[in-house]
Amino acid sequence: MMMTLLILGGFFLLFIGGEALVRGSVGIARKVGMSELVIGLTLVGFGTSLPEMVTSLQALSEGATGLSIGNVIGSNVANILLVIGAAAFVRAITTNPAALARDGAFMVGVTVLFAVIVWIDGFTRTTGVAFTALLIAYLVVSVILDRRANSAAGEMHGEEAEEFEHDDPTWLSIVMTIGGIVGVIVGARFLVSGGSDAARLFGVSETVIGISIVAIGTSLPELVTSIVAARKGKADVALGNVLGSNVFNILGILGVSAIVFPFTLIEPGAAAGVPLEIAAMQFGQAASIVTWTDMGALFLSVFLLFVFAFTGRKLARWEGGVLLTAYVLYIGMRFDLIPTVLG
């Protein structure tokens, strides 16, 4: 009972806290004259990824590495298969490949970089600094290019900020920002505690709980934002938000996490006497807490997104159904439900 309350309470606080933080910080940014483009590129992307960041840091501080890395992988998979899938299933999405091209290409590159670091188990403090620096450089270059060219991507990021169009007084924006931060921190603590209890109760790894329960909970802001944007006919905003969130998840969350708490993906004692660079490559062989299934689902989700969204200028409802089905299959495989059903 307590485990369920902790998980549900964590979901609620992360969702409410994340929404309040983004709305409050965007309100403050507008008061000080920050442009919609910069707000969309930075505050909205960072704000919707903050639940994942705080949750990952909380998990690492308690030694729950599986929850942390599982949260990032699961969130990126859920952002595409669940969030975009649900949005498209609600309403077919018309896309603008030109507006999504740069962010999409960068997300692919970042995903490949992430796979390499997972492969060699290289989440050191140096990697964390490099990830964080790469994220900052990308944001700066994006703002400069979009301002100069007045590009479709720039318009899309500006529309992301407009999704949080509220004329709140300054004092209320400050209160919401502070309250949002507190809510996210407390919610992350609840979710990590409940997630660890769930792993022990169901006899699965913390990585599986991070990929499923924790990732779904921390992806709620993106899910709500994308569905609302799709219903308003602003599909590029939904897709752009997901692309930005996935980049923030890898470079921002893992970058900061590795700086504060450098970590290893090798199970304690699982690769005794085996060189680290070899042990890290043994996905699914009781060495790494990240499996081939996890990395396969991550790359499959990116592939499906490009096939559906970047070709034909439309993501149909049936394609949204395919994404949702793929997500259900992935979660079923990680909980060993699919082999049981098939066998």
N, C-alpha and C positions, 0 to 999 in steps of 0.2 A: 504493500500500500504506500509506504513512504517513498519507495523507488518511483512509483507512478506519479506521485505528487511532485517529486523533485523534477522529473522529466517534463511534465506538463507545465509546472511553474517556470522551468527554464525556458521552454518554448514561448510562453506568454511574455515573460520579461524581455527576452531577446527580440521578439517581434515588436512589442510596444516601445521598448528602449531604442531599438534601431530606427524605427519610424520617427520617434520624437527627436532623436539626435540629428537625423538628416534634415528634418523640417526646421529645427532650431538653428543648426549651423548654416543652412542655406539662407534663412532669414537674416542672420547676423551678417553673412557675406554680402547680401544685397544692401544692407544698411551702410556698409563701408564702401560700396561702389564696385564690388567685384562683378565682372561680366558673367552673363549666362553661360558662355562657352567655358570659362574657367571653372565655374561652379559645377557644370555638368561633367567635365572631365575629372575633376578632383574630388570635391566634396560628396557628390552623389555616388561616385564609384567607391570611394573610401568608406562612406557611411554605410552603404549596403553590404560591404564586406567586413565591417567592424565586428559583427557577431562572430564570424568565423575566426577573426584574429584573436579576440579576447578568449574565445573558447579554446583555441589551440595553445595559447600561452598558459591558460589555466591548467590544461591537460599536461603540458610539459612540466610545469612547476610541481605537479603531483606524480611525475614519473610515468604518466600514461601516454607514451609516445604513439601507440596505436590509435588512440582517440584523436590525437593531433593530426597525424598524417592522413588518417582515414577521413577526417573532417574535410581536409583540403581536396583530396581526390574525389570523395563522395559529393562534395559541394559542386565541383566543376562538372562532374557527370550529371548531377541532378539539375544544374542550371540549364543544360542543353536538353537532356532527355525528358526531364520532368517539367521544368519551368516553361521552356519554349514549346515542348510537346503539348502541355496543357493549354497554353495561350493559343496555339494554332488549332487545337481541337475545339476550343470555344468559338474561335472565328478565324477563318483562313487569313493568312498574313501575306500582304503584298510587300515585297522587299525592294530595297534600292542597293544593288551590289556595289555601286560606286561609293556610296556612303559607308559601307561596311568593309570595304576591301582592306584598307590599311589596318584597322583594328583586328580584322580577321586574320590577316597574314601574320601580324605580330603575335596574336594568341597562339597560332600554330607553332611559330618559332619558340615561344616561351614554353609551350607544352613539350616540345622536343628537348629543350634544355633541361626541363624538369625531369624527363625520363632518363637523361644521361646522368644527372646528379643522383637520382634514385639508384641507377644501375651500379654506380661506383660508391654508393653510400657516402656522399660527399657533403653532408649538411654541417659544415664547419662554420665557425664565426666568419671566416674569410668569404665563404659562399654567401652568407647572409648579407654581408656588406656589399658584395657584388650584385646580388639580387636587388637590394634596396636602391643602389646607385642606378641600376639599369631602369628601374621603375621611374625614378625621378627624371632621368634623362628622357625617357619616352614621353612623360607628361609635358615636360618643357618643350620638346621638339614638336609635339602634337599641337600645343597651344600656339606656337610660333607659326607653324604651317597653316593651321586653320584660320588664324587671324589675317595672314598675308593673302591667302588664296580665296578666302570666303567660301570654302569648299562645302560639299554636301555633308561631309563628316562633321564639319564645324556646326552646321545647322542642326544635325542630329544631336550633338552633345548639348547644344543650347536647348533643344526640346526636352532633353532629359531633365534639365534643371526646372523647366516650366511645369513638369509634372508635380513639383512641390511649390506651386504658386499660391502663397498665402501672404496676406498683409498683416502679419502679427506685430504687435508692439515689441520694441527691443527687449524689454524686461521679460516678456513671455518667451521670446526666442532663447534668451539666456537660460531661463528656468528649464525649458524643454531640452536644451543641450546638456546641461548638467544632469538633469533627471534621466535623460537618455543614456548617458555614460554610466551612471549608477545602475540603471536597469540592466544594461548589457553585461556589466561586470558581475552582478549578483545572479543574473540569468545563466551566465556561463558557468559559474560555480555550481549552481543547481544541476545544470545539464551534465556536466562532467561527473559529478558525484552520482547522479542517477544512472548515467551511461555505464560507469564502472560497475555499479551494482547489477545492471541488466546483463552485462557480459558474464559476470559470475553466475547469475541466476540461470541464464539460458545455455551456459557452457560454450559460448563462442568467444572469439578473440575481441579485444578492445578495438582492433582495426575494423572489424565487421560492424560493431556498434557505431563507430565513428563514421563509417561510410553510409550507414543507413539512418539510424535514429538521429544522431547528432547533426549529420549533414542536412537532412530534411529540415530540422528545426532551424538551423542557421541560414538556410536558403529561403525561408519564408518571406523575407522582405523582397527578394528578387521575384518570387512567385506572384505575390500580390501586385507588385509594380508592373510586371509583364502582362498579367491578365487584364489589368485595368487599361494599360496602354493599347493592348490588342483590341479591346472592346471599343476604344475611342478611335480605332483606325490608325493608331500611331505605331505600327509594327516595328519600324526601324528603331524606335526608342527602346522597345522591348529587347530586340536583338542586340542593339548597341550596349544596353545595360548589362546583358549577360556576357558579351565579349569583354567588356571592361572589368566586370566582376571576376571573371576567370583569370585575367591577367593580374589583378590585384591579389587574388587568392594565392597564386604561385609566387610572384615576386614580392608582394608586400607582406603577406602573412608568413610565408616560409622564410622570407628575408629577415624580418624582425624576430621571428621565433628562433632562427639559427644564431642570430646575434646575441639574444638574451639567454637562450638555453640550447647550445649546440647539442645535436642528438644523433644517434645511430639507429638504423633500421634493422640491425642484426639482432635476432633473439639472443638473450643472454645464454651462453654455453652452447648455442646451436652450431657454432662454427669454430669450435676449439681447434687450434692448430692450423686453421685454414687462412691463407692470406685474405685480408679484408676485401681487396678488389675482386677476389674470386667468390668469397662468401656472399657479397652483396648481389652478385649476379644470379644466385640460385633462387630465383623467384619460385615459390611454391614447393621448395624442398626443405622446409623447416629452418631456413636460414634467415631470409628476409621477411619482415612482417607485411610487405607489399607483394601481392601475387601477380602472376601473369594475367589472371582474370581482371584484376583492378586496372592494370595498364592497358589491357586490351579494350576494356570498356571505355576508358578515357579517350583513346585514339579513335575508337569506333564512333563515339559521340561526336567528336570533332569532324570526322569524315562525313557522317550523316548530315550534320549541320551545313557543311559546304555543299553537299550534293543537293539538298533540299532548298536552302535559302539563297545560294549564290548562282543557281541555275533556274531559268524559267521565271525569275522575278516574282515567285509566289511560293509560299509554304502552305500547301493545301491541308484541309482538315484530316484527310486520310494519312498524310505524312506526319501530322501531329500524333495521330494514333499509332503510327509505327514507332515514333520516338518514345511514347509512353509505354508501349509493349516492350521495347528494348530495355527500358528502365526496370520494369517489373521482372523481366527475365534475369537481369543482372543481379538485382537484390535477391531473387530466388536462388540463384547459383551461389551467392556468398553465404546464404543461410543453409546451403545444402538441401534445398527443397526441390530444385529441378531434377537432380539425379534420382532422388527418391521417387518423384512422380513418374519419371521416364523409365526407371528400372523396376 
